[in-house]
Amino acid sequence: MKKVTIKEIRKWIKGLEESRYRRVYYPDARRVAWFVNNSTLREDGMPETMRKKWAHAKYGKEKFLAKKYTEEILKETLNESKLRGLIRSIINKTIKQ
């Protein structure tokens, strides 16, 4: 799977209904991209520059968005592969006739 860029994440978050009129902050999108790319959903290996300054901070929002993004991408690729299969079968049927 290719690395997801921060720009893609910001665009995706902006398109969500719950954050359509809300500002998408760069550090939040950066953390979501890190969680998507590392897919562990653990903040242990997160670089110090990405961590929140408060010692007891939780990353619930970022983890939720990362999980939602990966599920949406998986669903999109599955739909795409099903569509390709249907098109291939139609083409094969027309060629055989």
HELIX and SHEET records of a PDB file:
HELIX    1   1 ILE A    6  GLY A   15  1                                  10    
HELIX    2   2 GLU A   17  SER A   19  5                                   3    
HELIX    3   3 TYR A   26  ASN A   38  1                                  13    
HELIX    4   4 GLY A   60  LYS A   96  1                                  37    
END                                                                             
